[in-house]
Amino acid sequence: MKISRRKALRLATFIGTIWLTSNDTIFAEEEKTNINIKRKKAIVIGAGMAGVTAAKQLLENNFDVTVIEARERPGGRILTSNIGNISVDMGAAWIHGDSHLNPLMELVEKYKLVTAPTNWDETWFYTERGNIIEDRDFNSIERITNKIIIKIHKLQINATSDQSMESIIEDLFEGIRAPSIVKNGVKWWLSSEIEAVSAANYKDLSLQYWDEDEAYEGDDLLLLEGYGNLIKKMIEGINIEYNKRVDKIEYGKTEVIISGKWGRISGDIAIVTVPLGVLKNKSIDFVPKLPEEKIDCIERLEMGLLNKIVIQFDKRFWPSKAHRLGLISESTNERIEFFPARPASDNAVLVALTYGDYARSLERRSKEEIVHIILSQIKKLFPRVSKSNIVDILVTKWDSDEFTYGSYSYIPPNASLDDCETLSKPVENNLLFAGEATNRYYLGTVHGAYISGLRAASQALLMNN
């Protein structure tokens, strides 16, 4: 079972993307008609999906482009690691919706990437005694969860800007008339669909704007060689300077000056693609100060947290058909989702997902403590598993990462999707912004970051021709 987000597409946004993609050499051809025209220089801050996409578009339109990256690698919140004999994405993982309208599917075809769909119907629920929940109860969980989501959408109509999802969730739970195992299963699934998807807890999510962004139809796909393989292919031909943390951006005059402890670089325009968390942390000094309306929306928007603990075992002990595993209990405060890295195989790598406040609390613990906590939950599903079965472990800590301060953006109470729109607007005539937080229709997604990179490049082209 996969309870879909709203599917109505904002066609105007995609049409704009099509326009840019299909006409991406128009300005370049105009440049070639006059050899005396000096190439414009663009500085892109950040080599994540948005930054790489913007850089490629500008290069194809005869810009001189330099990407400044604080890390020693490209990708940003895209990070693919190897464990055992497979690749696992430690940050962004899924292509959400394999519809032909999703621009990432063009990249899949272009670079001949191998994908595998996640079958949400193959979610296997277990009790705390390690018993699999019967199909009858599973079907009841599906039916009731769908009804509650419909009720939430109806309640959104009259929601006020300061209301959180928490303000209605408890009442909706109280209205469930079903055995405790079904009621707790509904709690688990709603938490997955709302909290885990948003990387934030009910209390931190706007009721008015939850699920008001858009989504593509189709299956959710995993890239078997990881998103990192896609980024590796995309950066070919792009000049990226690594290990250069940006401390200051001076803009609004005849040029933009980017500087840090490593030195300085200047250009005609700059595109800032750092995560919202970095902007909220005020890691970069903007001179002059950014407009108040942009500062205000940076403060209103929030950064969610989704961490992963990837464990390689000596052998697979979960059902080969399972695409996701869940422990059903009374509370969802410490809920963990488990994903076999390679379903329908004997591969023994399991990915544990934690989110929101619980993920933050785990970040303060040592790797050994985190593994003990994760293993204690796994043992409730599969009692015979022990620490001696563990071969290797990978742990992410995106909240304490100084180059992200979180995983991806969401809309809290008293904020709105309009804040994402404001964040996307250029400042003066040479400072632009991109990244998933600047995309009001597809925030929090890789395709949202990709489209924002196309949009920022389009803005740069229009401003400099």
C-alpha positions as CSV (number, residue, x, y, z in Angstrom):
1,M,0.0,0.0,0.0
2,K,1.2,3.5,-0.9
3,I,-1.0,6.4,0.0
4,S,-0.2,9.0,-2.6
5,R,0.3,12.6,-2.1
6,R,-1.9,14.9,-4.2
7,K,-1.3,14.3,-7.8
8,A,-2.5,17.5,-9.6
9,L,0.5,18.9,-11.5
10,R,1.4,22.5,-11.8
11,L,1.8,22.3,-15.6
12,A,3.0,25.9,-15.9
13,T,6.1,25.0,-13.9
14,F,6.9,22.0,-16.1
15,I,6.2,23.9,-19.3
16,G,8.7,26.5,-18.2
17,T,11.2,23.7,-17.7
18,I,10.5,22.3,-21.2
19,W,11.0,25.8,-22.6
20,L,14.4,26.1,-21.1
21,T,15.5,22.6,-22.0
22,S,14.3,22.8,-25.6
23,N,15.7,26.2,-26.2
24,D,18.9,25.9,-24.1
25,T,21.2,26.9,-26.9
26,I,19.2,29.9,-28.2
27,F,21.3,32.5,-26.3
28,A,24.5,30.6,-27.1
29,E,23.8,30.8,-30.8
30,E,23.2,34.6,-30.4
31,E,26.6,34.9,-28.6
32,K,28.3,33.1,-31.5
33,T,27.0,35.7,-34.0
34,N,29.3,38.4,-32.4
35,I,32.8,37.3,-31.5
36,N,33.3,40.6,-29.7
37,I,30.8,39.8,-27.0
38,K,32.6,38.8,-23.8
39,R,31.6,35.6,-22.1
40,K,29.7,36.2,-18.9
41,K,31.2,34.6,-15.8
42,A,28.9,32.8,-13.4
43,I,29.9,31.5,-9.9
44,V,27.7,28.7,-8.6
45,I,28.0,28.0,-4.8
46,G,27.3,24.4,-4.1
47,A,27.8,21.2,-6.2
48,G,24.6,19.5,-5.3
49,M,21.8,18.7,-7.8
50,A,20.6,22.3,-8.1
51,G,24.1,23.7,-8.5
52,V,25.3,21.1,-11.0
53,T,22.1,21.5,-13.1
54,A,22.4,25.3,-13.2
55,A,26.1,25.1,-14.1
56,K,25.5,22.7,-17.0
57,Q,22.7,24.9,-18.4
58,L,24.9,28.0,-18.3
59,L,27.9,26.2,-19.8
60,E,25.7,25.2,-22.7
61,N,24.8,28.8,-23.2
62,N,28.4,30.0,-23.5
63,F,28.8,31.2,-19.9
64,D,32.2,30.9,-18.1
65,V,31.2,28.8,-15.1
66,T,33.0,28.0,-11.8
67,V,31.3,25.9,-9.1
68,I,32.6,26.5,-5.6
69,E,32.1,23.5,-3.3
70,A,32.8,23.4,0.5
71,R,33.2,19.6,0.6
72,E,35.8,17.5,-1.1
73,R,33.1,15.8,-3.2
74,P,30.1,16.8,-5.3
75,G,26.5,15.9,-4.6
76,G,25.7,17.8,-1.4
77,R,22.9,15.9,0.3
78,I,23.4,13.2,-2.4
79,L,25.9,10.8,-0.9
80,T,26.3,7.2,-2.2
81,S,28.4,4.8,-0.1
82,N,29.4,1.2,-0.7
83,I,28.7,-1.5,1.9
84,G,29.2,-5.2,1.2
85,N,29.0,-5.4,-2.6
86,I,26.3,-2.8,-3.2
87,S,25.8,0.9,-3.3
88,V,23.4,2.6,-0.9
89,D,22.3,6.2,-0.9
90,M,22.9,7.8,2.5
91,G,21.0,11.0,1.6
92,A,18.5,11.4,-1.2
93,A,17.5,7.9,-2.4
94,W,14.3,7.7,-4.5
95,I,13.1,9.2,-7.7
96,H,9.6,10.0,-6.6
97,G,7.2,9.2,-9.5
98,D,8.5,7.5,-12.7
99,S,6.0,9.5,-14.9
100,H,7.4,10.7,-18.2
101,L,6.7,14.2,-16.8
102,N,9.3,13.8,-14.1
103,P,12.5,15.4,-15.6
104,L,14.7,13.0,-13.7
105,M,13.4,10.2,-15.9
106,E,15.0,12.0,-18.9
107,L,18.3,11.7,-17.0
108,V,17.7,8.0,-16.3
109,E,17.3,7.4,-20.0
110,K,20.1,9.8,-21.1
111,Y,22.7,8.1,-18.8
112,K,21.3,4.6,-19.0
113,L,20.8,4.3,-15.3
114,V,19.5,1.0,-13.7
115,T,16.5,1.5,-11.4
116,A,14.2,-0.7,-9.3
117,P,10.7,0.2,-8.1
118,T,9.8,0.1,-4.4
119,N,6.6,-1.9,-3.9
120,W,4.9,-0.3,-1.0
121,D,2.3,-3.1,-1.0
122,E,5.1,-5.3,0.3
123,T,5.2,-3.6,3.7
124,W,5.4,-6.2,6.3
125,F,4.1,-5.3,9.8
126,Y,5.2,-7.1,13.0
127,T,4.0,-7.1,16.6
128,E,6.4,-6.6,19.4
129,R,6.4,-10.4,19.9
130,G,7.7,-10.9,16.3
131,N,4.4,-12.0,14.8
132,I,3.4,-10.9,11.3
133,I,0.2,-9.0,11.1
134,E,-2.6,-10.9,9.3
135,D,-3.8,-9.7,5.9
136,R,-7.2,-8.9,7.3
137,D,-5.7,-6.4,9.8
138,F,-3.4,-5.0,7.2
139,N,-6.3,-4.3,4.9
140,S,-8.1,-2.5,7.7
141,I,-5.1,-0.4,8.4
142,E,-5.0,0.6,4.7
143,R,-8.7,1.4,4.5
144,I,-8.8,3.5,7.7
145,T,-5.5,5.4,6.9
146,N,-6.9,6.4,3.6
147,K,-10.1,7.7,5.2
148,I,-8.1,9.7,7.8
149,I,-6.0,11.4,5.1
150,I,-9.2,12.4,3.3
151,K,-10.5,13.9,6.6
152,I,-7.2,15.8,7.0
153,H,-7.6,17.3,3.5
154,K,-11.1,18.4,4.4
155,L,-9.9,20.0,7.7
156,Q,-7.3,21.9,5.8
157,I,-9.9,24.0,4.1
158,N,-10.6,26.0,7.3
159,A,-7.2,25.6,8.9
160,T,-5.5,28.7,10.3
161,S,-1.9,29.6,9.5
162,D,-0.7,28.8,13.0
163,Q,-2.2,25.3,13.3
164,S,0.0,22.3,13.3
165,M,-0.8,18.8,12.2
166,E,-0.7,17.8,15.9
167,S,-3.8,19.9,16.6
168,I,-6.0,17.4,14.8
169,I,-4.1,14.1,14.8
170,E,-5.0,13.0,18.3
171,D,-8.8,13.6,17.7
172,L,-8.6,11.6,14.5
173,F,-6.9,8.7,16.3
174,E,-9.6,8.8,19.0
175,G,-12.2,8.4,16.4
176,I,-10.8,5.1,15.2
177,R,-13.1,2.2,16.1
178,A,-10.9,-0.8,15.6
179,P,-8.8,-3.4,17.5
180,S,-5.7,-2.0,19.1
181,I,-3.4,-3.7,16.5
182,V,-5.2,-1.9,13.7
183,K,-5.3,1.4,15.5
184,N,-1.6,1.2,16.2
185,G,-1.0,0.2,12.6
186,V,-2.8,3.3,11.4
187,K,-0.7,5.4,13.7
188,W,2.4,3.8,12.2
189,W,1.3,4.4,8.6
190,L,0.2,8.0,9.2
191,S,3.5,8.8,10.8
192,S,5.2,7.3,7.8
193,E,3.1,9.2,5.3
194,I,3.2,12.5,7.2
195,E,6.2,12.7,9.6
196,A,8.8,10.5,7.8
197,V,8.0,12.0,4.4
198,S,8.3,15.5,5.8
199,A,11.3,14.6,8.0
200,A,9.5,16.4,10.9
201,N,7.0,15.7,13.7
202,Y,3.3,16.5,13.7
203,K,3.8,19.5,16.0
204,D,6.3,21.1,13.6
205,L,4.2,20.7,10.4
206,S,1.7,23.2,9.1
207,L,-1.8,21.8,8.8
208,Q,-2.7,24.4,6.2
209,Y,0.2,23.5,3.9
210,W,0.9,19.8,4.5
211,D,0.6,18.0,1.2
212,E,-0.1,21.2,-0.7
213,D,2.9,20.8,-2.9
214,E,2.8,18.6,-6.0
215,A,3.9,15.1,-6.9
216,Y,4.5,13.0,-10.0
217,E,2.5,9.9,-10.8
218,G,4.0,6.5,-10.9
219,D,6.4,4.2,-8.9
220,D,9.1,5.4,-6.6
221,L,12.4,4.2,-8.0
222,L,15.8,3.5,-6.4
223,L,18.9,4.0,-8.5
224,L,20.8,0.7,-8.0
225,E,24.2,2.4,-8.5
226,G,23.0,5.4,-6.4
227,Y,22.3,9.0,-7.0
228,G,26.1,9.6,-6.7
229,N,26.6,7.8,-10.0
230,L,24.2,10.2,-11.6
231,I,26.0,13.2,-10.2
232,K,29.3,11.8,-11.3
233,K,28.0,11.7,-14.9
234,M,26.4,15.1,-14.7
235,I,29.6,16.9,-13.6
236,E,31.6,15.9,-16.6
237,G,33.0,19.1,-18.2
238,I,32.1,21.3,-15.2
239,N,34.9,23.2,-13.4
240,I,34.4,22.5,-9.7
241,E,36.7,23.8,-7.0
242,Y,36.5,21.7,-3.9
243,N,37.3,22.3,-0.2
244,K,36.3,26.0,-0.5
245,R,33.8,27.1,2.1
246,V,32.2,30.4,1.2
247,D,32.1,32.9,4.1
248,K,31.1,36.1,2.3
249,I,29.2,37.1,-0.8
250,E,29.3,40.8,-2.0
251,Y,26.8,41.6,-4.6
252,G,24.8,44.4,-6.3
253,K,27.6,46.3,-8.0
254,T,29.2,45.6,-11.3
255,E,30.3,42.2,-10.1
256,V,29.8,39.6,-7.4
257,I,32.7,38.7,-5.1
258,I,32.8,35.3,-3.4
259,S,35.3,34.9,-0.6
260,G,36.5,32.6,2.1
261,K,39.7,31.6,3.9
262,W,40.9,30.1,0.6
263,G,40.8,33.5,-1.2
264,R,38.3,35.2,-3.4
265,I,36.7,34.9,-6.9
266,S,34.6,37.3,-8.8
267,G,32.0,37.0,-11.5
268,D,29.1,38.7,-13.3
269,I,26.5,36.6,-11.4
270,A,26.3,34.2,-8.5
271,I,23.8,31.4,-7.9
272,V,23.5,30.3,-4.3
273,T,22.4,26.7,-4.0
274,V,23.4,25.9,-0.4
275,P,20.7,24.1,1.8
276,L,18.2,26.1,3.7
277,G,19.9,25.0,6.9
278,V,23.1,26.8,5.9
279,L,21.1,30.0,5.2
280,K,19.3,29.7,8.5
281,N,22.6,29.2,10.4
282,K,23.9,32.5,8.8
283,S,27.0,30.7,7.7
284,I,27.4,33.1,4.8
285,D,27.7,36.9,5.2
286,F,25.8,38.7,2.5
287,V,27.0,42.2,1.7
288,P,24.7,44.2,1.5
289,K,22.4,42.3,3.8
290,L,19.7,40.4,2.0
291,P,16.2,42.0,1.7
292,E,14.1,41.7,4.8
293,E,11.4,39.7,3.0
294,K,14.0,37.1,2.0
295,I,15.5,37.0,5.5
296,D,12.0,36.6,7.0
297,C,11.1,33.6,4.8
298,I,14.4,31.9,5.6
299,E,13.6,32.2,9.3
300,R,10.0,30.9,8.8
301,L,10.9,27.9,6.7
302,E,12.4,24.9,8.5
303,M,14.8,22.1,7.8
304,G,13.7,18.5,8.5
305,L,15.9,15.6,9.5
306,L,16.0,12.1,8.1
307,N,18.9,9.9,9.2
308,K,19.9,6.5,8.0
309,I,21.6,3.6,9.8
310,V,22.8,1.0,7.2
311,I,23.6,-2.4,8.6
312,Q,25.2,-5.3,6.7
313,F,24.4,-8.7,8.4
314,D,26.1,-12.0,7.7
315,K,22.9,-13.3,6.2
316,R,19.3,-12.2,5.3
317,F,16.7,-13.0,8.0
318,W,13.7,-11.0,6.7
319,P,11.2,-12.2,4.0
320,S,12.7,-11.9,0.5
321,K,9.5,-10.3,-0.7
322,A,9.6,-7.4,1.8
323,H,10.3,-3.9,0.6
324,R,9.7,-2.4,4.0
325,L,9.4,-3.6,7.6
326,G,7.6,-2.0,10.5
327,L,7.2,-2.6,14.2
328,I,3.7,-1.8,15.4
329,S,3.5,-0.4,18.9
330,E,1.4,2.0,21.0
331,S,3.7,5.0,20.4
332,T,5.3,6.3,17.2
333,N,7.7,8.6,19.1
334,E,10.6,6.2,18.5
335,R,9.3,4.7,15.2
336,I,11.9,3.3,12.8
337,E,11.3,2.2,9.2
338,F,13.4,-0.7,7.9
339,F,14.2,-1.1,4.2
340,P,16.0,-4.1,2.7
341,A,18.5,-2.5,0.4
342,R,17.9,-5.1,-2.3
343,P,14.5,-6.7,-2.0
344,A,13.8,-10.1,-3.7
345,S,17.4,-11.2,-3.2
346,D,19.7,-12.7,-0.5
347,N,21.5,-9.5,0.0
348,A,21.8,-8.9,3.8
349,V,21.9,-5.1,4.0
350,L,19.1,-3.4,5.9
351,V,18.5,0.4,6.0
352,A,16.9,2.0,9.1
353,L,15.3,5.4,8.7
354,T,14.8,7.8,11.7
355,Y,13.3,11.3,11.5
356,G,12.5,14.4,13.4
357,D,13.1,14.8,17.1
358,Y,14.0,11.1,17.6
359,A,16.6,11.3,14.8
360,R,18.1,14.4,16.5
361,S,18.3,12.6,19.9
362,L,20.1,9.7,18.3
363,E,22.6,12.1,16.7
364,R,23.8,13.0,20.2
365,R,24.7,9.3,20.9
366,S,27.7,7.3,19.9
367,K,27.7,5.0,16.9
368,E,27.8,2.0,19.3
369,E,24.7,3.3,21.2
370,I,22.8,4.0,18.0
371,V,23.5,0.4,16.8
372,H,22.3,-1.0,20.2
373,I,19.0,1.0,19.9
374,I,18.4,-0.1,16.3
375,L,19.3,-3.7,17.0
376,S,16.9,-3.8,20.0
377,Q,14.0,-2.9,17.6
378,I,15.1,-5.4,15.0
379,K,15.2,-8.1,17.7
380,K,11.6,-7.5,18.4
381,L,10.8,-8.4,14.8
382,F,13.4,-11.2,14.6
383,P,14.3,-12.4,18.1
384,R,17.2,-14.6,17.0
385,V,19.3,-11.7,15.6
386,S,22.3,-10.6,17.6
387,K,25.2,-8.2,17.5
388,S,27.4,-11.0,16.3
389,N,25.4,-11.1,13.0
390,I,26.5,-7.6,12.1
391,V,29.3,-7.2,9.5
392,D,29.4,-3.5,8.8
393,I,27.6,-0.3,9.8
394,L,27.2,3.2,8.2
395,V,25.5,6.1,10.1
396,T,24.5,9.5,8.9
397,K,24.3,12.7,11.0
398,W,22.8,15.3,8.7
399,D,21.7,17.7,11.4
400,S,25.2,18.2,12.8
401,D,26.7,18.5,9.3
402,E,27.9,22.1,9.0
403,F,27.2,22.0,5.3
404,T,23.5,21.0,5.6
405,Y,22.1,21.4,9.1
406,G,19.3,19.0,8.2
407,S,18.0,16.9,5.4
408,Y,15.4,18.9,3.4
409,S,12.9,21.7,3.9
410,Y,9.3,21.6,5.1
411,I,6.5,24.1,5.9
412,P,6.0,24.7,9.6
413,P,3.1,26.7,11.2
414,N,3.1,30.4,10.3
415,A,5.0,29.7,7.1
416,S,3.7,29.0,3.6
417,L,4.7,27.9,0.1
418,D,4.9,31.6,-0.8
419,D,8.0,31.7,1.3
420,C,9.7,29.2,-1.1
421,E,8.7,31.5,-4.0
422,T,10.2,34.5,-2.3
423,L,13.4,32.6,-1.6
424,S,13.7,31.8,-5.3
425,K,13.6,35.5,-6.4
426,P,16.9,37.1,-7.6
427,V,18.4,40.0,-5.6
428,E,19.6,43.1,-7.5
429,N,20.7,42.0,-10.9
430,N,23.4,39.4,-10.1
431,L,22.5,37.2,-7.1
432,L,20.3,34.2,-7.7
433,F,19.1,31.3,-5.5
434,A,18.3,27.6,-6.2
435,G,17.8,24.4,-4.3
436,E,14.8,22.3,-3.2
437,A,13.7,24.9,-0.6
438,T,13.3,27.5,-3.4
439,N,10.8,25.3,-5.3
440,R,7.3,25.8,-4.0
441,Y,5.8,23.0,-6.1
442,Y,8.4,20.3,-5.4
443,L,10.2,21.2,-2.2
444,G,12.1,18.6,-0.4
445,T,12.8,16.5,-3.5
446,V,15.7,15.9,-5.9
447,H,13.5,16.7,-8.8
448,G,12.6,19.9,-7.0
449,A,16.3,20.8,-6.8
450,Y,16.8,19.9,-10.4
451,I,14.0,22.1,-11.6
452,S,15.2,25.0,-9.4
453,G,18.6,24.7,-11.1
454,L,17.0,25.0,-14.5
455,R,14.9,28.0,-13.3
456,A,18.0,29.8,-11.9
457,A,19.9,29.3,-15.1
458,S,16.9,30.6,-17.0
459,Q,16.8,33.7,-14.8
460,A,20.6,34.2,-15.3
461,L,20.2,34.0,-19.1
462,L,17.3,36.5,-19.2
463,M,19.2,38.9,-16.9
464,N,22.4,38.8,-19.0
465,N,21.0,39.0,-22.6
